[in-house]
Amino acid sequence: MAVVGDVVHMLGRIRGSASVRSDILIEFFDSTGDVAVSSPHICAGVSPPGNGSIVTCGPVTAAAPRTGGNLRNVRQRWRKARAGAFGGSLESPSVPW
């Protein structure tokens, strides 16, 4: 995550097998209010170029008004391609917004 003014630049990554396709969701998230504050960006059906290598989703940007102190971060979720609900989750360090 990189912040420039009120714009957040987000990037998601996963490591995996070249034979497995995944969907990656990244969004700007208010961890104080436990709610997404940007539309989700989904990279669908991606896979790394080789076994054990990394596939990237993004970069994408999101703009959100400042709240006066709520903690915000970038949340990344993933699932096997088209497999229902997103399962795994990882969040960046939070910043006061």
C-alpha positions in Angstrom: 0.0 0.0 0.0 1.2 3.5 -0.9 -0.7 6.7 0.1 -0.5 9.9 -1.9 -2.8 12.5 -0.5 -6.3 10.9 -0.3 -5.4 8.2 -2.9 -4.4 4.7 -2.0 -2.4 2.6 -4.4 -3.0 -1.1 -3.8 -1.3 -4.3 -5.0 -2.2 -8.0 -4.3 0.1 -11.0 -4.7 -0.1 -14.7 -4.2 2.4 -17.5 -4.6 1.2 -20.8 -6.0 1.2 -23.5 -8.6 1.0 -22.7 -12.3 -1.7 -25.3 -12.7 -4.1 -23.7 -10.2 -6.2 -20.7 -11.2 -7.2 -18.3 -8.4 -9.3 -15.2 -7.9 -7.7 -12.3 -5.9 -9.8 -9.5 -4.3 -8.2 -6.3 -3.0 -10.0 -3.4 -1.3 -9.3 -0.4 0.9 -10.7 -1.4 4.3 -11.8 0.5 7.5 -10.6 -1.9 10.2 -12.1 0.3 13.0 -15.6 0.1 11.4 -15.0 -3.4 9.9 -16.3 -2.3 6.5 -14.8 -1.9 3.0 -14.5 1.8 2.0 -13.7 1.1 -1.7 -15.2 -1.1 -4.4 -13.5 -4.5 -4.5 -11.1 -5.1 -7.4 -11.0 -8.7 -8.5 -8.4 -10.3 -10.7 -10.2 -13.5 -11.8 -8.6 -16.7 -13.0 -5.0 -15.8 -12.5 -2.1 -18.1 -11.9 1.7 -17.7 -11.5 3.9 -18.3 -14.6 5.7 -21.1 -12.9 5.4 -23.4 -9.8 6.3 -21.4 -6.6 6.3 -18.1 -8.4 4.1 -15.0 -7.7 1.2 -13.6 -9.6 0.2 -9.9 -9.1 -3.2 -8.2 -9.0 -3.0 -4.5 -9.6 -1.8 -1.9 -9.1 -5.2 -0.3 -8.5 -6.1 3.0 -6.8 -8.9 4.0 -4.4 -9.9 7.3 -3.0 -11.6 7.7 0.3 -12.3 10.8 2.5 -10.3 11.1 5.7 -12.2 10.1 8.8 -10.2 11.8 11.5 -8.5 8.7 12.9 -10.2 5.4 11.9 -7.6 2.7 11.1 -7.5 1.7 7.5 -5.6 -0.9 5.5 -5.6 -2.9 2.3 -7.3 -6.2 2.6 -6.5 -9.0 0.2 -8.7 -12.2 -0.1 -8.4 -15.2 -2.4 -10.1 -18.3 -3.5 -9.8 -21.0 -6.1 -11.2 -19.6 -9.3 -15.0 -19.3 -9.3 -15.2 -21.4 -6.1 -17.8 -19.5 -4.1 -17.0 -17.3 -1.2 -13.5 -15.8 -0.7 -11.6 -17.6 2.0 -8.1 -16.6 2.9 -7.4 -13.1 4.0 -4.4 -10.9 4.6 -4.3 -7.2 5.7 -1.6 -4.6 5.3 -0.4 -2.6 8.4 -3.1 -0.1 9.4 -2.7 3.7 9.1 -4.8 6.3 10.9 -7.2 7.9 8.3 
